[in-house]
Amino acid sequence: MHLEVAAENAHALTLYKSCGFESYGTQEYYEFDLNTLKI
């Protein structure tokens, strides 16, 4: 399964990590000035 979550979204990151997901990379969205973590 592949998820992308805003790197600043601490609540979502905590939820996904508590379910056993691990981040494996980042994606920079220059157009929106937003970075995501690939989980």
mmCIF file as Biopython writes it, N, C-alpha, C and O atoms, coordinates in Angstrom:
data_model
#
loop_
_atom_site.group_PDB
_atom_site.id
_atom_site.type_symbol
_atom_site.label_atom_id
_atom_site.label_alt_id
_atom_site.label_comp_id
_atom_site.label_asym_id
_atom_site.label_entity_id
_atom_site.label_seq_id
_atom_site.pdbx_PDB_ins_code
_atom_site.Cartn_x
_atom_site.Cartn_y
_atom_site.Cartn_z
_atom_site.occupancy
_atom_site.B_iso_or_equiv
_atom_site.auth_seq_id
_atom_site.auth_asym_id
_atom_site.pdbx_PDB_model_num
ATOM 1   N N  . MET A ? 1  ? 0.848  -1.162 0.000  1.0 0.0 1  A 1 
ATOM 2   C CA . MET A ? 1  ? 0.000  0.000  0.000  1.0 0.0 1  A 1 
ATOM 3   C C  . MET A ? 1  ? 0.897  1.229  0.000  1.0 0.0 1  A 1 
ATOM 4   O O  . MET A ? 1  ? 1.950  1.237  0.638  1.0 0.0 1  A 1 
ATOM 5   N N  . HIS A ? 2  ? 0.484  2.253  -0.708 1.0 0.0 2  A 1 
ATOM 6   C CA . HIS A ? 2  ? 1.250  3.494  -0.819 1.0 0.0 2  A 1 
ATOM 7   C C  . HIS A ? 2  ? 0.364  4.652  -0.368 1.0 0.0 2  A 1 
ATOM 8   O O  . HIS A ? 2  ? -0.752 4.817  -0.859 1.0 0.0 2  A 1 
ATOM 9   N N  . LEU A ? 3  ? 0.864  5.446  0.563  1.0 0.0 3  A 1 
ATOM 10  C CA . LEU A ? 3  ? 0.157  6.637  1.034  1.0 0.0 3  A 1 
ATOM 11  C C  . LEU A ? 3  ? 1.079  7.832  0.908  1.0 0.0 3  A 1 
ATOM 12  O O  . LEU A ? 3  ? 2.298  7.694  1.012  1.0 0.0 3  A 1 
ATOM 13  N N  . GLU A ? 4  ? 0.507  9.002  0.683  1.0 0.0 4  A 1 
ATOM 14  C CA . GLU A ? 4  ? 1.273  10.243 0.756  1.0 0.0 4  A 1 
ATOM 15  C C  . GLU A ? 4  ? 0.568  11.151 1.744  1.0 0.0 4  A 1 
ATOM 16  O O  . GLU A ? 4  ? -0.640 11.375 1.656  1.0 0.0 4  A 1 
ATOM 17  N N  . VAL A ? 5  ? 1.345  11.671 2.690  1.0 0.0 5  A 1 
ATOM 18  C CA . VAL A ? 5  ? 0.810  12.485 3.775  1.0 0.0 5  A 1 
ATOM 19  C C  . VAL A ? 5  ? 1.626  13.760 3.876  1.0 0.0 5  A 1 
ATOM 20  O O  . VAL A ? 5  ? 2.851  13.726 3.754  1.0 0.0 5  A 1 
ATOM 21  N N  . ALA A ? 6  ? 0.957  14.884 4.097  1.0 0.0 6  A 1 
ATOM 22  C CA . ALA A ? 6  ? 1.682  16.141 4.284  1.0 0.0 6  A 1 
ATOM 23  C C  . ALA A ? 6  ? 2.653  15.977 5.446  1.0 0.0 6  A 1 
ATOM 24  O O  . ALA A ? 6  ? 2.268  15.525 6.525  1.0 0.0 6  A 1 
ATOM 25  N N  . ALA A ? 7  ? 3.900  16.342 5.227  1.0 0.0 7  A 1 
ATOM 26  C CA . ALA A ? 7  ? 4.945  16.158 6.235  1.0 0.0 7  A 1 
ATOM 27  C C  . ALA A ? 7  ? 4.631  16.897 7.529  1.0 0.0 7  A 1 
ATOM 28  O O  . ALA A ? 7  ? 5.108  16.506 8.595  1.0 0.0 7  A 1 
ATOM 29  N N  . GLU A ? 8  ? 3.836  17.959 7.449  1.0 0.0 8  A 1 
ATOM 30  C CA . GLU A ? 8  ? 3.485  18.745 8.639  1.0 0.0 8  A 1 
ATOM 31  C C  . GLU A ? 8  ? 2.277  18.187 9.384  1.0 0.0 8  A 1 
ATOM 32  O O  . GLU A ? 8  ? 1.932  18.693 10.452 1.0 0.0 8  A 1 
ATOM 33  N N  . ASN A ? 9  ? 1.625  17.152 8.846  1.0 0.0 9  A 1 
ATOM 34  C CA . ASN A ? 9  ? 0.399  16.620 9.432  1.0 0.0 9  A 1 
ATOM 35  C C  . ASN A ? 9  ? 0.741  15.602 10.528 1.0 0.0 9  A 1 
ATOM 36  O O  . ASN A ? 9  ? 0.707  14.393 10.301 1.0 0.0 9  A 1 
ATOM 37  N N  . ALA A ? 10 ? 1.065  16.107 11.700 1.0 0.0 10 A 1 
ATOM 38  C CA . ALA A ? 10 ? 1.512  15.252 12.811 1.0 0.0 10 A 1 
ATOM 39  C C  . ALA A ? 10 ? 0.449  14.246 13.231 1.0 0.0 10 A 1 
ATOM 40  O O  . ALA A ? 10 ? 0.785  13.114 13.580 1.0 0.0 10 A 1 
ATOM 41  N N  . HIS A ? 11 ? -0.816 14.627 13.206 1.0 0.0 11 A 1 
ATOM 42  C CA . HIS A ? 11 ? -1.884 13.710 13.622 1.0 0.0 11 A 1 
ATOM 43  C C  . HIS A ? 11 ? -1.969 12.505 12.684 1.0 0.0 11 A 1 
ATOM 44  O O  . HIS A ? 11 ? -2.067 11.367 13.143 1.0 0.0 11 A 1 
ATOM 45  N N  . ALA A ? 12 ? -1.931 12.750 11.383 1.0 0.0 12 A 1 
ATOM 46  C CA . ALA A ? 12 ? -1.992 11.648 10.422 1.0 0.0 12 A 1 
ATOM 47  C C  . ALA A ? 12 ? -0.752 10.766 10.525 1.0 0.0 12 A 1 
ATOM 48  O O  . ALA A ? 12 ? -0.854 9.540  10.477 1.0 0.0 12 A 1 
ATOM 49  N N  . LEU A ? 13 ? 0.417  11.388 10.666 1.0 0.0 13 A 1 
ATOM 50  C CA . LEU A ? 13 ? 1.648  10.603 10.785 1.0 0.0 13 A 1 
ATOM 51  C C  . LEU A ? 13 ? 1.615  9.703  12.013 1.0 0.0 13 A 1 
ATOM 52  O O  . LEU A ? 13 ? 2.030  8.546  11.947 1.0 0.0 13 A 1 
ATOM 53  N N  . THR A ? 14 ? 1.127  10.226 13.125 1.0 0.0 14 A 1 
ATOM 54  C CA . THR A ? 14 ? 1.019  9.426  14.346 1.0 0.0 14 A 1 
ATOM 55  C C  . THR A ? 14 ? 0.073  8.252  14.137 1.0 0.0 14 A 1 
ATOM 56  O O  . THR A ? 14 ? 0.367  7.132  14.556 1.0 0.0 14 A 1 
ATOM 57  N N  . LEU A ? 15 ? -1.061 8.502  13.493 1.0 0.0 15 A 1 
ATOM 58  C CA . LEU A ? 15 ? -2.032 7.437  13.225 1.0 0.0 15 A 1 
ATOM 59  C C  . LEU A ? 15 ? -1.419 6.347  12.351 1.0 0.0 15 A 1 
ATOM 60  O O  . LEU A ? 15 ? -1.486 5.167  12.695 1.0 0.0 15 A 1 
ATOM 61  N N  . TYR A ? 16 ? -0.823 6.731  11.226 1.0 0.0 16 A 1 
ATOM 62  C CA . TYR A ? 16 ? -0.267 5.737  10.314 1.0 0.0 16 A 1 
ATOM 63  C C  . TYR A ? 16 ? 0.882  4.966  10.948 1.0 0.0 16 A 1 
ATOM 64  O O  . TYR A ? 16 ? 0.992  3.757  10.747 1.0 0.0 16 A 1 
ATOM 65  N N  . LYS A ? 17 ? 1.737  5.636  11.706 1.0 0.0 17 A 1 
ATOM 66  C CA . LYS A ? 17 ? 2.836  4.943  12.376 1.0 0.0 17 A 1 
ATOM 67  C C  . LYS A ? 17 ? 2.311  3.972  13.433 1.0 0.0 17 A 1 
ATOM 68  O O  . LYS A ? 17 ? 2.887  2.901  13.627 1.0 0.0 17 A 1 
ATOM 69  N N  . SER A ? 18 ? 1.218  4.335  14.122 1.0 0.0 18 A 1 
ATOM 70  C CA . SER A ? 18 ? 0.644  3.438  15.130 1.0 0.0 18 A 1 
ATOM 71  C C  . SER A ? 18 ? 0.042  2.190  14.488 1.0 0.0 18 A 1 
ATOM 72  O O  . SER A ? 18 ? -0.132 1.170  15.156 1.0 0.0 18 A 1 
ATOM 73  N N  . CYS A ? 19 ? -0.275 2.267  13.196 1.0 0.0 19 A 1 
ATOM 74  C CA . CYS A ? 19 ? -0.809 1.123  12.454 1.0 0.0 19 A 1 
ATOM 75  C C  . CYS A ? 19 ? 0.298  0.301  11.798 1.0 0.0 19 A 1 
ATOM 76  O O  . CYS A ? 19 ? 0.019  -0.672 11.096 1.0 0.0 19 A 1 
ATOM 77  N N  . GLY A ? 20 ? 1.558  0.692  12.026 1.0 0.0 20 A 1 
ATOM 78  C CA . GLY A ? 20 ? 2.680  -0.081 11.514 1.0 0.0 20 A 1 
ATOM 79  C C  . GLY A ? 20 ? 3.299  0.438  10.230 1.0 0.0 20 A 1 
ATOM 80  O O  . GLY A ? 20 ? 4.245  -0.165 9.723  1.0 0.0 20 A 1 
ATOM 81  N N  . PHE A ? 21 ? 2.793  1.538  9.689  1.0 0.0 21 A 1 
ATOM 82  C CA . PHE A ? 21 ? 3.382  2.106  8.476  1.0 0.0 21 A 1 
ATOM 83  C C  . PHE A ? 21 ? 4.704  2.786  8.800  1.0 0.0 21 A 1 
ATOM 84  O O  . PHE A ? 21 ? 4.893  3.308  9.899  1.0 0.0 21 A 1 
ATOM 85  N N  . GLU A ? 22 ? 5.616  2.776  7.834  1.0 0.0 22 A 1 
ATOM 86  C CA . GLU A ? 22 ? 6.909  3.447  7.975  1.0 0.0 22 A 1 
ATOM 87  C C  . GLU A ? 22 ? 7.131  4.327  6.754  1.0 0.0 22 A 1 
ATOM 88  O O  . GLU A ? 22 ? 6.782  3.948  5.636  1.0 0.0 22 A 1 
ATOM 89  N N  . SER A ? 23 ? 7.710  5.497  6.970  1.0 0.0 23 A 1 
ATOM 90  C CA . SER A ? 23 ? 8.003  6.364  5.824  1.0 0.0 23 A 1 
ATOM 91  C C  . SER A ? 23 ? 9.262  5.875  5.126  1.0 0.0 23 A 1 
ATOM 92  O O  . SER A ? 23 ? 10.195 5.397  5.772  1.0 0.0 23 A 1 
ATOM 93  N N  . TYR A ? 24 ? 9.283  5.996  3.809  1.0 0.0 24 A 1 
ATOM 94  C CA . TYR A ? 24 ? 10.438 5.539  3.040  1.0 0.0 24 A 1 
ATOM 95  C C  . TYR A ? 24 ? 10.959 6.592  2.075  1.0 0.0 24 A 1 
ATOM 96  O O  . TYR A ? 24 ? 11.890 6.313  1.320  1.0 0.0 24 A 1 
ATOM 97  N N  . GLY A ? 25 ? 10.397 7.777  2.074  1.0 0.0 25 A 1 
ATOM 98  C CA . GLY A ? 25 ? 10.887 8.819  1.178  1.0 0.0 25 A 1 
ATOM 99  C C  . GLY A ? 25 ? 10.053 10.073 1.305  1.0 0.0 25 A 1 
ATOM 100 O O  . GLY A ? 25 ? 9.074  10.122 2.050  1.0 0.0 25 A 1 
ATOM 101 N N  . THR A ? 26 ? 10.455 11.076 0.568  1.0 0.0 26 A 1 
ATOM 102 C CA . THR A ? 26 ? 9.709  12.331 0.554  1.0 0.0 26 A 1 
ATOM 103 C C  . THR A ? 26 ? 9.451  12.752 -0.881 1.0 0.0 26 A 1 
ATOM 104 O O  . THR A ? 26 ? 10.152 12.339 -1.805 1.0 0.0 26 A 1 
ATOM 105 N N  . GLN A ? 27 ? 8.446  13.570 -1.048 1.0 0.0 27 A 1 
ATOM 106 C CA . GLN A ? 27 ? 8.108  14.143 -2.345 1.0 0.0 27 A 1 
ATOM 107 C C  . GLN A ? 27 ? 7.904  15.633 -2.149 1.0 0.0 27 A 1 
ATOM 108 O O  . GLN A ? 27 ? 7.089  16.051 -1.327 1.0 0.0 27 A 1 
ATOM 109 N N  . GLU A ? 28 ? 8.633  16.426 -2.894 1.0 0.0 28 A 1 
ATOM 110 C CA . GLU A ? 28 ? 8.485  17.873 -2.797 1.0 0.0 28 A 1 
ATOM 111 C C  . GLU A ? 28 ? 7.521  18.349 -3.872 1.0 0.0 28 A 1 
ATOM 112 O O  . GLU A ? 28 ? 7.665  18.006 -5.045 1.0 0.0 28 A 1 
ATOM 113 N N  . TYR A ? 29 ? 6.548  19.134 -3.468 1.0 0.0 29 A 1 
ATOM 114 C CA . TYR A ? 29 ? 5.596  19.722 -4.396 1.0 0.0 29 A 1 
ATOM 115 C C  . TYR A ? 29 ? 5.884  21.206 -4.486 1.0 0.0 29 A 1 
ATOM 116 O O  . TYR A ? 29 ? 5.351  22.000 -3.711 1.0 0.0 29 A 1 
ATOM 117 N N  . TYR A ? 30 ? 6.723  21.575 -5.428 1.0 0.0 30 A 1 
ATOM 118 C CA . TYR A ? 30 ? 7.157  22.964 -5.547 1.0 0.0 30 A 1 
ATOM 119 C C  . TYR A ? 30 ? 5.996  23.904 -5.840 1.0 0.0 30 A 1 
ATOM 120 O O  . TYR A ? 30 ? 5.948  25.008 -5.298 1.0 0.0 30 A 1 
ATOM 121 N N  . GLU A ? 31 ? 5.063  23.486 -6.686 1.0 0.0 31 A 1 
ATOM 122 C CA . GLU A ? 31 ? 3.952  24.345 -7.079 1.0 0.0 31 A 1 
ATOM 123 C C  . GLU A ? 31 ? 3.123  24.772 -5.877 1.0 0.0 31 A 1 
ATOM 124 O O  . GLU A ? 31 ? 2.641  25.903 -5.824 1.0 0.0 31 A 1 
ATOM 125 N N  . PHE A ? 32 ? 2.955  23.871 -4.909 1.0 0.0 32 A 1 
ATOM 126 C CA . PHE A ? 32 ? 2.111  24.147 -3.758 1.0 0.0 32 A 1 
ATOM 127 C C  . PHE A ? 32 ? 2.908  24.439 -2.492 1.0 0.0 32 A 1 
ATOM 128 O O  . PHE A ? 32 ? 2.319  24.673 -1.436 1.0 0.0 32 A 1 
ATOM 129 N N  . ASP A ? 33 ? 4.252  24.429 -2.578 1.0 0.0 33 A 1 
ATOM 130 C CA . ASP A ? 33 ? 5.111  24.631 -1.410 1.0 0.0 33 A 1 
ATOM 131 C C  . ASP A ? 33 ? 4.733  23.666 -0.291 1.0 0.0 33 A 1 
ATOM 132 O O  . ASP A ? 33 ? 4.574  24.066 0.862  1.0 0.0 33 A 1 
ATOM 133 N N  . LEU A ? 34 ? 4.592  22.390 -0.646 1.0 0.0 34 A 1 
ATOM 134 C CA . LEU A ? 34 ? 4.170  21.363 0.294  1.0 0.0 34 A 1 
ATOM 135 C C  . LEU A ? 34 ? 5.049  20.142 0.101  1.0 0.0 34 A 1 
ATOM 136 O O  . LEU A ? 34 ? 5.284  19.721 -1.031 1.0 0.0 34 A 1 
ATOM 137 N N  . ASN A ? 35 ? 5.533  19.572 1.181  1.0 0.0 35 A 1 
ATOM 138 C CA . ASN A ? 35 ? 6.299  18.332 1.135  1.0 0.0 35 A 1 
ATOM 139 C C  . ASN A ? 35 ? 5.455  17.213 1.713  1.0 0.0 35 A 1 
ATOM 140 O O  . ASN A ? 35 ? 4.718  17.421 2.676  1.0 0.0 35 A 1 
ATOM 141 N N  . THR A ? 36 ? 5.559  16.029 1.130  1.0 0.0 36 A 1 
ATOM 142 C CA . THR A ? 36 ? 4.838  14.875 1.645  1.0 0.0 36 A 1 
ATOM 143 C C  . THR A ? 36 ? 5.826  13.777 1.990  1.0 0.0 36 A 1 
ATOM 144 O O  . THR A ? 36 ? 6.937  13.734 1.461  1.0 0.0 36 A 1 
ATOM 145 N N  . LEU A ? 37 ? 5.412  12.893 2.881  1.0 0.0 37 A 1 
ATOM 146 C CA . LEU A ? 37 ? 6.175  11.686 3.190  1.0 0.0 37 A 1 
ATOM 147 C C  . LEU A ? 37 ? 5.514  10.531 2.476  1.0 0.0 37 A 1 
ATOM 148 O O  . LEU A ? 37 ? 4.287  10.437 2.459  1.0 0.0 37 A 1 
ATOM 149 N N  . LYS A ? 38 ? 6.298  9.654  1.888  1.0 0.0 38 A 1 
ATOM 150 C CA . LYS A ? 38 ? 5.775  8.439  1.277  1.0 0.0 38 A 1 
ATOM 151 C C  . LYS A ? 38 ? 5.786  7.364  2.345  1.0 0.0 38 A 1 
ATOM 152 O O  . LYS A ? 38 ? 6.816  7.073  2.953  1.0 0.0 38 A 1 
ATOM 153 N N  . ILE A ? 39 ? 4.632  6.788  2.555  1.0 0.0 39 A 1 
ATOM 154 C CA . ILE A ? 39 ? 4.451  5.811  3.636  1.0 0.0 39 A 1 
ATOM 155 C C  . ILE A ? 39 ? 3.976  4.501  3.036  1.0 0.0 39 A 1 
ATOM 156 O O  . ILE A ? 39 ? 3.758  3.532  3.764  1.0 0.0 39 A 1 
#
